[in-house]
Amino acid sequence: MNVFENIEFVGIITNKNMERNKDLMQEDRLLKVVDKEKHIRIFLATTQNLVEEVRTRHNTSATASAALGRVLTAALLMGSDMKGEKDALTLRINGNGLAGTILATADSKGHVRGFISNPSADLPSKSPGKLAVGELVGKDGNLEVIKDLGLKQPFIGTVALENGEIAEDLTRYFMDSEQIPSLVSLGVLVAPDLTIQAAGGLIVQALPGADDHVLEILENNIFQMGSISNMMESVICLEDVVKRIMEGLDYSIIGEENLSFQCICSQERLGGILAGLSQEELDETYSEQDEIEVTCNFCNEVYHIHRANIEEIRRKNTIKP
């Protein structure tokens, strides 16, 4: 069905719309929707604030921001389908392009963290209003989805990249690894000053026995709305977007989450990791210094960890209860 062909948009917003977008800024949210007859389900999210926070933390270029923003949004959309408190989904992409590895990890409560290996990497746009994400990511590599659902072994699904545009690659992943016909749309708008003015995503999935007529209605509605980027640029209420997508269909909103960037790093956590090193590795790490500086890949927070703290952790760990 045409409705399950990929659409993905990313652009550069003009100065004249920047002030308007600041006024329209809303909380990052995700809605889960099904039609009354259960032919399709939808995951829809707006992610401008968290993508902007990650851009600020990693000081990403325009194209790197768009690529990382897409992956963060996709991880949240996919992770929202998990049920367990400790469940986690990791989306990792490496197309052997200038971007290097792009990775995002989301939990079942709407939290996400992520990074891009080369945040300053950038490429000129080949067409007006469209950043060269596919070229920056590359297509000589894989997209990998890791689901840790509390079982003995995590589920790992891997597909070869189609073109590095991410949404199209995820469409292939859903079909090849999960056998679910899907539409994936991801968008990020970057202002001339590199701030994120809009970001969001949409996943539509056909449920078993989906009626062709329902899919045709959905297809027409989505394509009349245009790009997800422009949609999120002016949205005030996410429920209004759902109404437009589902026009002509009875539906229910079955889930809602607030979304945010959240890292799990801490002084104690990093200290525990260092305490797990062998004495030889620890001596080599600290060399002649009593303190080392550790930077978290996910949030770019800098920690200063004293050797005495490590020795104290080790001492406590050797004390038997």
Secondary structure as UniProt FT lines:
FT   HELIX           2..4
FT   STRAND          9..12
FT   HELIX           15..17
FT   HELIX           18..24
FT   STRAND          29..35
FT   TURN            36..37
FT   STRAND          40..46
FT   HELIX           48..58
FT   HELIX           62..79
FT   TURN            80..81
FT   TURN            85..86
FT   STRAND          88..94
FT   TURN            98..99
FT   STRAND          102..107
FT   TURN            108..109
FT   STRAND          111..116
FT   TURN            119..120
FT   TURN            128..129
FT   HELIX           133..137
FT   STRAND          142..148
FT   STRAND          155..160
FT   HELIX           167..178
FT   STRAND          182..190
FT   TURN            192..193
FT   STRAND          196..206
FT   TURN            208..209
FT   HELIX           212..225
FT   HELIX           228..234
FT   HELIX           238..245
FT   TURN            246..248
FT   STRAND          251..258
FT   STRAND          260..261
FT   HELIX           267..275
FT   HELIX           279..286
FT   TURN            287..288
FT   STRAND          291..295
FT   TURN            297..299
FT   STRAND          302..306
FT   HELIX           307..318
//
